[in-house]
Amino acid sequence: MSRLRPGAILKAVAKGSGGVFVEHHKITAESQTVRIPVPEKVTLPMLQHIGVPCTPTVKVGDRVFVGQVIGDSDKFLSVPVHASVSGTVVSVSDTTLANGKTAPAVTVESDGKMTPFYGIVPPVITDKASFIKALRKSGLVGLGGAGFPAYIKLNTPDDKPIDTLIVNAAECEPFITVDYRECIENSWDIMGGVYSLAEILGIKNVIIAIEDNKPQAIQVLKAIADKDNAHGDAVKLMTLKSKYPQGAEKMMVLSATGRKVPEGKLPADVGCIVLNVGSVAFISRYLKTGKPLISRTVTVSGDCVKNPMNVRVPIGTSIKDIIDFCGGFTDEPYKILSGGPMMGTAIVNTDVPLLKNNNAVLAFSKNSSVLKPERDCIRCGRCHEACPMGLIPTQIKKYALANDADTLKKCGISVCMECGSCAYSCPAGKPLVQYMRLAKDVVSKAGAKK
Amino acid sequence: MSETNKLTVSASPHIKGFSTVTGIMLDVIIALIPAAFAGVAVFGVKAALVIAVCIISCVAFEALSRKIMKRHSTVGDLSAVVTGLLLAFNLPVDIPLWMCVAGSAVAIVVVKQFFGGIGQNFANPALTARIVLLVSFAGAMTSFSQPSSAAVDAVAGATPLAHLSALDLDGNITLQLKQLIADGELPSLLHMFFGVRQGCIGEVCSVALILGAVYLVARGVIKLSIPVFYIGSVAVFMLIVSGFNIYYTAYEILGGGLLLGAFFMATDYTTSPINKKGKIVFGIGCGLLTCIIRLYCSVPEGVSYSILLMNIACPLIEKITAPGYFGFTKEKKVKKEKAV
């Protein structure tokens, strides 16, 4: 790598198989992030991450301030939840989340003042351990969508040395422009985050990976990478082909380093950590100010939204408030998504809170969201060609319907990440992702029986 | 919250690609049109009649059998039209029309609908129907009339392939071929290429078939692996048995229904393996069987039999060649390295 001339942009070293070319629809790309006015109330679910729900630490009637911990857990797989507005706790009860799960939640009625919590101080970082501890306190989960607690991801055991940090700015989902705006608007934070992480974690190579359909962001990131070439040669910018699901963690590791993450393993097992660009920028801001994760940027888009744009929203704001801020609906919405159109969840109700890992709210009219009717499978094999994991979805579907857990395991169902490439490319309009989930359910039920 | 009650919920993804079953079938039909025109040009209006009867009866049988079985109609997906076209392409022009109808019945009712309709048949409907007709009415199915074009003044009733199988492969093959051409028994290679020869309606014009195949590949409807390995293995096999006689090999490739079979029948989604390795095995298997039948069996042509046999072997091939998924092969390699 050192032979590269300074400032050179790397090309992906390996090509993943499969994937699909989806229309980008990045209509909000040039819309500068706007802050939403302080909402009247926010609902803060105790489960905004993959793992164990937190227990509320406040009760009805308490006064809370921005950044104050209102829920925590002593379990390993969890991160604390902070108040995103200042005001009074009006209820502590179960709420339904966008994905249909139920979790306890704290509802705070805002006083409109956004008074910060007096206890917020920049963390003192002396080594990796103190950094990880501080990171847990920040409440950070992967901002790209999955919602995995960041402190666990970065706390790699010593027997798994990490040589490469991949900053994921691919943003391969259509419509979403959150990471793109982060690159353009907060390049200093990204730069700071990249260098802090590299230093604290002792990582030698940093690759900032981005799809080649975002030239403006590439320019900004290139400046960051160029900066480094004057000193050493650690930070590189890499452009990737704009092919969904380029931003998926395993695809990213393969494209950037040529390494394949084995089944059931994590990128850390092949010496890589993949972090969303938004998470990196957040870490930088957190190290400077100590302000935990209380707000995030979301893309509000779709043909049913009057003013599609990127908005900065306190966590827990209801999706209804966000859409109202963007001018409401132009047409009667047929489908509203939390997340992107490929992997997002269709919600039943706009009265659900925005979570830490929600990067988009999309509303579609009937015209654009009625899908082609389901027909019989013709075994064309397009699902297999599209699967980035090399699975054969149409066969998995058959075994799932036959309740054949053993064969499903052999087929490799566990590596399916439900990216939706199979269902996207199916000419017969089969809801293949649903069958994949059914297959996983068959396997886990069979496992539970044993 | 009246509006919220109307929101639709479904599993992701919420957008889908543009390809549809009907679109794919339409592409296949478009790809077959040049060969159909060539067939009519070579054999006259009678060919158009055979094609029309096959298509109409296939569609009618499809509609009828779905109705009797009380299942939703699948006429709209155009797969019956493709079957009809392919069946007609595999028939000689002088076949009695009632045999076309009988063939359509076998293809659609017996081979396709009895097994559950589109995507469920284990053998290619058009090919199976051709074989049933061939076995039942050997005379009508093997009497090939001459091309109506005056470009060839051939008189014999034998197809080029029949001549080829009568050759003495130990002797001077080129000389024998030249003699046959001089006698007017065998069309020249150029005539073979443009379809001025005897044979079934759709198989004669190589250039039209290749044109259609290029369209299908460009549209992403078929992958090249099956045809390339099919035709390639036939070429290699024929080169070897003829002592590397390119002239003879070219006749073997252009003769009979090899191009039609390799590009349009062997690539049938339902009856060929899904995975890449399986497609290669399938193609080579078809090629070897075709050569063995052509050279060592009592019939001159083996494309339909070989594809049918490989159709039946398809589930087995898929099982043996099951592809390793992402992250699966790596683990194996690590184990091997450790063992070393």
Interface residues (C-beta under 8 A of the other chain):
Chain A: V20 V22 E23 P174 K250 K260 V261 P262 E263 G264 K265 E332 P333 Y334 K335 I336 L337 P341 M342 M343 G344 T345 A346 I347 V348 N349 T350 D351 F364 S369 L371 K372 R375 D376 C377 I378 R379 C380 G381 R382 H384 P388 M389 G390 L391 I392 T394 Q395 C411 G412 V415 E418 G420 A423 Y424 S425 C426 P427 A428 G429 P431 V433 Q434 R437
Chain B: M1 E3 T4 K6 L7 T8 V9 S10 A11 S12 P13 H14 I15 K16 G17 S19 T20 V21 G23 I24 T74 D77 S79 G117 I118 G119 Q120 Y269 T270 I274 N275 P323 G324 Y325 F326 G327 F328 K330 E331 V334
